């Protein structure tokens, strides 16, 4: 599990990022790490860059830290292709969550050191969907839009975890806080699509039969 690659860390984005945010981060990473974009620097520029980097290290964001580290273009492309595809992202999130939980269990007995997963998110907790509060906004003309509907749970930082119905349909269990880098594993059972389709087909036949009997 030590060789696991955190694609969210590669693109410097949180796990809750939208497709547009993923695409923007992908292009930004390509520009930053592409070999053709690197050009020789003067001695003065190198000194200034080192000073700026040292000054920013004390208050750097977990997802933006160590941006000067070289990342291969193939890794960046793999991260983008995986996270931009809904099914691949769901599978990856499952694997990533297991990796986070394994690392969390491995350091849980150590109270003398802080959890460390490189510059990625802090270890996940397991929270049942039953502990979340469902909030639905049916009216689009309210201050909040329908897209903000979902299940909410408070984070210890004062922020909020939110999981949507679409994320659950995709099998996404790993949810990031909207205010910090911490993530949790949301426990729920997804209803199979085949089962839903079968139920709809049966209902449709029953309605059709009843309609025919009414016409007769």
Secondary structure, 3 states (H helix, E strand, C coil): CCCCCCHHHHCCCCCCCCHHHHHHHHHHHHHHHCHHHCCCCCHHHHHHHHHHHHHHHCCCCCCCCCCCCCCCHHHHHHHHHHHHCHHHHHHHHHHHHHHHHHHHHHHCCCCCCCCCCCCCCCCCEEEEHHHCEEECCCCCCCCCCHHHCEEEEECCCCCEEEECHHHHHCCCCEEEECCCCCEEEEECCCCCHHHHHHHHHHHHHHHHHHHHHHHC
